[in-house]
Amino acid sequence: MNTQGFRFHGAALRALPSGALHWPDEALLVVSDLHLGKAARLSARGGAALPPYETRETLLRLEADLSATAARRVICLGDSFDAPGLDAVLPAADREAIARLQAGRDWTWIAGNHDPAPVTLGGTQAAEAWLGPLVFRHIATDDARGEVSGHYHPKARLRLRGRLLSRACFLLDDRRLILPAYGAYTGGLRTDDRTLCALMAEDARAILTGPSPAMIPMPRG
């Protein structure tokens, strides 16, 4: 697996092609914004008809990353479910798949704005989690130092060989690290949006996801 290695507040981290973050020294895998159950929620409300496989696709990708990294710890950075209560009504096959992924692992669900209530599945629920020099939470804060978060689903728009491309990406500066959305069928916020430009330092970098993750200056339009 191709990864992009980097250091953040003394931690040697790896950005995976899928958008997951691996911390080998802590046997930790971090993912953000799974939005499990999104297709079912939209269908129930009469919204867009998405294929009802996004939960399965997301869990299969997570299973592959856990196998490749041999991670024994998992932190989900919030919005793991697309709405409160969806964890209780997932199909049995999806609930069983999550249970298999959790087996033998220390699993933490960070509360997000889409899923603030405790989940009915295994693992522990927390507003934030600390590990060594890093703090893991859903939404970036003003006084971030060593902060790893999600929420914004950052995507970089860039031109390559005359084509305009959009790629989900990590955003990184000296204070904070923002992960891309891990779930299938999730939208994104462009890195030239004023919200992300205000959050990230002028010398911030983006790590593009995909088969060969690459670090570039954060695109700002």
Residue pairs with C-beta under 8 A, 6 or more apart in sequence:
1 16
1 17
1 68
2 17
2 211
2 212
2 213
3 14
3 15
3 16
3 17
3 22
3 213
4 14
4 15
4 207
4 213
4 214
4 215
5 12
5 13
5 14
5 15
6 13
6 14
6 15
6 172
6 207
6 215
7 13
8 134
8 146
8 148
8 172
8 177
9 133
9 134
9 145
9 146
10 132
10 133
11 23
11 25
11 26
11 132
11 133
11 134
12 23
12 24
12 25
13 21
13 22
13 23
13 177
14 21
14 22
14 23
14 24
15 21
15 22
15 170
15 207
15 209
15 213
16 22
16 65
16 69
16 209
16 213
17 209
17 210
17 211
17 212
17 213
18 61
18 64
18 65
18 182
18 209
19 31
19 32
19 168
19 170
19 179
19 180
19 181
19 182
19 209
20 29
20 30
20 31
20 62
20 65
20 182
21 29
21 30
21 31
21 148
21 170
21 177
21 179
22 28
22 29
22 30
22 65
22 69
22 71
23 29
23 30
23 131
24 69
26 73
26 131
26 132
27 69
27 70
27 71
27 72
27 73
28 71
28 72
28 73
28 74
28 75
28 131
29 65
29 66
29 69
29 71
29 73
29 74
29 75
30 74
30 75
30 76
30 77
30 136
30 148
30 179
31 62
31 65
31 74
31 75
31 76
31 77
31 179
31 182
32 76
32 77
32 78
32 79
32 138
32 149
32 150
32 151
32 179
32 180
32 181
32 182
33 77
33 78
33 79
33 80
33 112
33 150
33 151
33 153
33 179
33 180
33 181
33 182
33 183
33 186
34 58
34 62
34 76
34 79
34 80
34 81
34 182
34 183
35 54
35 58
35 79
35 80
35 81
35 82
35 114
35 181
35 183
35 185
35 186
36 54
36 55
36 58
36 59
36 80
36 81
36 82
36 86
36 87
36 90
36 94
36 183
37 55
37 81
37 82
37 83
37 86
37 87
37 89
37 90
38 50
38 54
38 55
38 82
38 183
38 185
38 186
39 50
39 51
39 52
39 53
39 54
39 55
39 185
40 52
40 55
40 86
40 89
41 82
41 83
41 86
42 48
42 49
42 50
43 49
43 50
43 52
50 185
53 184
54 183
54 184
54 185
55 90
55 91
55 94
56 93
56 94
56 97
57 184
58 182
58 183
58 184
59 94
59 97
59 98
59 101
61 182
61 184
62 101
62 182
63 97
63 100
63 101
65 71
66 74
66 101
66 105
71 105
72 104
72 105
72 106
73 105
73 106
73 107
73 108
74 101
74 102
74 105
74 106
74 107
74 108
74 123
75 108
75 110
75 129
75 136
76 107
76 108
76 109
76 110
77 110
77 112
77 136
77 137
77 138
77 148
77 149
77 150
77 151
77 179
78 109
78 110
78 111
78 112
78 113
78 114
78 115
78 137
78 138
78 139
78 150
78 151
79 112
79 113
79 114
79 115
79 138
79 150
79 151
80 87
80 109
80 112
80 115
80 119
81 87
81 114
81 115
81 119
82 114
82 115
83 114
83 115
84 114
84 115
84 116
84 117
85 117
86 115
87 115
87 119
87 120
87 121
88 120
90 98
95 121
98 121
98 122
99 121
99 122
101 107
102 121
102 122
102 123
107 122
107 123
107 124
108 123
108 124
108 125
108 126
108 129
108 136
109 119
109 121
109 123
109 124
109 125
109 126
110 126
110 127
110 128
110 129
110 136
110 137
110 138
111 125
111 126
111 127
111 138
112 138
112 150
112 151
113 138
113 139
113 151
118 125
119 125
127 137
128 135
128 136
128 137
129 135
129 136
129 137
130 136
133 146
134 146
134 147
134 148
135 146
135 147
135 148
136 148
136 149
137 147
137 148
137 149
138 149
138 150
138 151
139 149
139 150
139 151
140 147
140 149
140 151
140 152
140 176
140 178
140 199
141 147
144 175
144 176
145 175
146 175
147 175
147 176
147 177
148 176
148 177
148 179
149 176
149 177
149 178
149 179
150 178
150 179
150 180
150 181
151 178
152 178
152 189
152 195
152 196
152 199
153 168
153 180
153 181
153 186
153 187
153 188
153 189
154 168
154 169
154 170
154 171
154 178
154 180
154 188
154 189
154 190
154 191
154 196
154 206
155 166
155 167
155 168
155 169
155 180
155 188
155 189
155 190
155 191
156 166
156 167
156 168
156 169
156 190
156 191
156 206
156 208
156 216
156 218
156 219
157 164
157 165
157 166
157 190
157 191
157 192
157 219
158 164
158 165
158 167
158 216
158 219
159 165
166 188
166 190
167 208
167 209
167 210
168 180
168 181
168 188
168 208
168 209
169 180
169 191
169 206
169 207
169 208
169 209
170 177
170 178
170 179
170 180
170 206
170 207
170 209
171 177
171 178
171 191
171 196
171 199
171 200
171 204
171 205
171 206
171 218
172 178
172 204
172 205
172 206
172 207
172 215
173 200
173 201
173 203
173 204
173 205
174 201
175 201
176 199
176 200
178 196
178 199
178 200
180 188
180 209
181 187
181 188
189 195
189 196
190 196
191 197
191 206
191 218
191 219
191 220
192 219
192 220
192 221
197 220
200 218
203 217
204 217
204 218
205 215
205 216
205 217
205 218
206 215
206 216
206 217
206 218
206 219
207 213
207 214
207 215
207 216
208 214
208 215
208 216
